[in-house]
Amino acid sequence: MRTAPVIQDLLASPRPLSWGRRSQDNLTIVLFLLPGAALFLVFVIYPILQSGYYSLFDWNGFGRAVDFVGLDNYARILTDQVFLKALSHSLVIVALSLTLQLPMALGLAILLGRDLPGRPFFRTVFFMPYVLSEVITAIMWLGLLNPDPDRGFLNALVVLIPGAEAQAWLGDPDKVLMSVFVVLTWKYFGFHMLLFMTGLQNIPVEFEEAARIDGANRRQLLSHVILPLLGSTIRTSAYISVLGSLQQFILVWIMTKGGPVNASEVMSTYMYRFGFVRFWLGYGSAVALVMFLICLTFSLVYQRLAPQREHLGGY
């Protein structure tokens, strides 16, 4: 019985691609990558190199940069107490996000992932703040945190407590940073909750059923099955949270502008103040480059320490 010619061709060993075919395939790949690479070079690499160049000058943004100062801008950054305070505030927000915001989002995701009555409603309510823009969120919370009890909703509730007085939530140096963090948590809580819920849905139900058959209780099921399988989702959420906290700008600037007396200053507001308010663009470029190096260092360390294959499934 003769094998059909088509089947014979399929069973035959594949022939090596000719030099012309290989060159054509490589050219096709280059042509498809070229638009994205061009945009990346123009809007990412070029601004970074330009900031690095201007950071070596005392430049106000007008005319050519001719007053070369070398590394003086970087030396000033490392010795400026306001910048060091802004860096510490950014790190505080990072720490609070990792220790408070993400665990609460994970706990709520686990609750909503079960057969909780009204689960779609709660999922929508908690995710809705993330849909709002940061400008709208900041303006809305400025009204809620107004120190006047007749205008601020939160203080209107506080004064109802016997002996309690209205608080200057954004005017007290001891309260302003925590107040800003509360707003950040309200804004991004639902986003991280949705990430965790996505990871939970990708965990096979058979794993949990097998653990229950083996006699695992709820605490053991959570610590030995769910959390290990949710590992990559937790790491991804933490990575996004850290980078977002280090680069946070809009909410802080609209609500406090880094005040009072630099009590809520973060690196991005510090950079904006010197670069676009005072027009010290050379110094502002140096601050921007320092922020970029901090974020890049964290990203490289994360990529080095995290497993090679990261996905929301978690296992």
Secondary structure, 3 states (H helix, E strand, C coil): CCCCHHHHHHHCCCCCCCHHHHHHHHHHHHHHHHHHHHHHHHHHHHHHHHHHHHCCECCCCCCCCCCECCCHHHHHHHHCHHHHHHHHHHHHHHHHHHHHHHHHHHHHHHHHCCCCCCHHHHHHHHHHHHHCCHHHHHHHHHHHCCCCCCCCHHHHHHCCCCCCCCCCCCCCCCCHHHHHHHHHHHHHHHHHHHHHHHHHHCCCHHHHHHHHHCCCCHHHHHHHHHHHHCHHHHHHHHHHHHHHHHCCCHHHHHHCCCCCCCCCCCHHHHHHHHHHHCCCHHHHHHHHHHHHHHHHHHHHHHHHHCCCCCCCCCC
